[in-house]
Amino acid sequence: MFRFTDFSRQQRMLVKSLELSAKATVGDPEGLREIQARTETHGRMAITREMYDLWLAAAIATARECDPRWDAAIEQAWRTLLGFIIRHMTRSSTRTGSPTDAAIFVVSGTWRTTAAEASPCLIDAVSLSGCSVCGYASHPPGTAIEVTLSATGRPALHLRGRVAHEQPHGFAIAFDALAPEQRAELEGVIGSLRNSQTGE
Ligand code: HEM
């Protein structure tokens, strides 16, 4: 696949991907928009699961070269974050691409259990009943979780819920029953994600 590729260009693409992934996690609107744009362009290419595995190995090797403090925990964090983004990109491309489909939007935020400090993370598949969060720890179904959605241009929205099931790079969260004003806010967040990430 990479026989005729320009390697310095590939290297720049990988570094750029690492930068935008890190920026998006902490809420940088450009990083979030770029992930959405790449999800759309890459969804139109015939990229197989094996190609994404090769891409991930190359991205990890690049991150290792760029980070003098590299260790096993940092590697695990990158694998989780990039795995979540690849999952987001591949899951979105198998969908119809309807602008009302919650799974095609990615947002930044935090999640925390009652015992732990809040961790910044990427979140996708936001609907009125739940969402998926990128998570670096293991929590069994039923664990109480507080998720904060920080959609660009909206006040942060704090929601309580439970782990519905673990996923390869985090958790599916089911929100607890929403008060009417929380429900209205969440509808607003979903609407603003749709607008900001489809360029409307
Ligand atoms: C095997 C998997 C992949 C292949 C074959 C691939 C291929 C490509 C190609 C052909 C382009 C140029 C066209 C365009 O800009 O859309 C590109 C650009 C790009 N890709 Fe990928 N890609 C892969 C995985 C990923 C993943 C997982 C990310 C995650 C963030 C990513 C991020 C980017 C970025 C940021 C650019 C734009 C670079 C620039 O501005 O020059 N790619 N990729």
Residues whose N, C-alpha, C, O or C-beta is under 5 A from the ligand:
A	BS01	HEM	M13 K16 S17 R38 T41 I47 M51 Y52 W55 I86
